[in-house]
Amino acid sequence: MDYNSMFEQAIAALKQEKRYRVFTELRRHAGDFPRATRYLEDGTEQDVTIWCSNDYLGMGQHPDVLKAIKDAADTYGAGAGGTRNISGNTRMVCELERELADLHGKESALVFTSGFVSNDATLSTLGKLLPGCVILSDELNHASMIDGVRHSGCEKIIFRHNDARDLEDKLKRIDPSRPKVIAFESVYSMDGDISPIREFCDLADKYNAMTYLDEVHAVGLYGPRGGGVAEREGLMHRIDIIEGTLGKAFGVIGGFITASENIVDAIRSYATGFIFTTTLSPVMSAGALTSVRHLKQSNVERERHQERAATLKRLISEAGLPLLPSVTHIVPVMVYDAELCKQASDTLLDDYGIYIQPINYPTVSRGSERLRITPTPFHDDAMMADLVGALKDVWLRLGLRQAA
Ligand code: PLP
């Protein structure tokens, strides 16, 4: 048995399909985000500007967040010391959970080690706890939700993206006595569109289904206190389980769900992805807690973020580049080809010091490859002018499609 060649073949297949991933080695400069240093293979360094970070508000370098992290390391030490079963509840994590429950107006919250784990652990457990359950899942849901649904072992029905009519068609056909969960996201992070949350909640009421909403790309960013799109639209109380991350707008790491006391207690008691893994470090929990608290009472970052995104979208449209219409902070510029997308990204980085990761299959469907740009409050007008100039050059050099 030649194990080595099996792995080689697996890698070769990805290379042949032009979707072998290469990660750039970067060092972010705290206090000077989005500037960073790139480390090249030949040992040289390059100054670059990051344009694709999910640290959407730059909270990963906020002085209060950094101070909380340093203080917590001195007070608590580095790690949580094990699972909660072994090490008990770290006080800092409990505080964070109370803060998150309050953020979403729910009775309870549960913190996980990442957003991915929270989706996988919660959805898989829900399916197991509700006998005969059917999970209705939006076709563009994130991989962590897809994994969670799969691991639940229950029946899965995929409905067309953001399509309430299709969802209703599917709900109608399910035996009314079976438990049903509608699982969807608020902001879809590749296209920058938003789901019809109210319509989905109306359908959930009509067909007696539970609602599970992933607000990973919205928490901290939307709503008067950063509770997400459901908060902005006054709908948080209509969602049974709101899931989010502490690793994107909150700038740290970790994931969570918020829900009723009974739902959270049941997930806490049954989810293997919660029970059998070391708790999020108190150090990171302290940083996340400070970030959540800050964004609950400060709108400055959110307002500047929206303004920056709107400005960049305008500049890109005016330059004739193929911007995918987005109603959020996400700015997708379409390339429509995997190889060219990688080339565009490489050229921007090598020749212009602009870092934008190419987005290829399976993150997006084949033929819809793109550069996904995420301007933050720290991207100023001069940086935007540089970016748009570089994009125009690269589009010409590579003969890429212009806006229709
Ligand atoms: N949900 C969605 C919609 C995501 O896009 C992601 C990550 O990109 C996750 C969940 C996972 O979150 P985390 O990065 O905290 O693991």
Residues whose N, C-alpha, C, O or C-beta is under 5 A from the ligand:
A	BS01	PLP	S114 G115 F116 H142 S144 S189 D214 V216 T245 G247 G254 G255
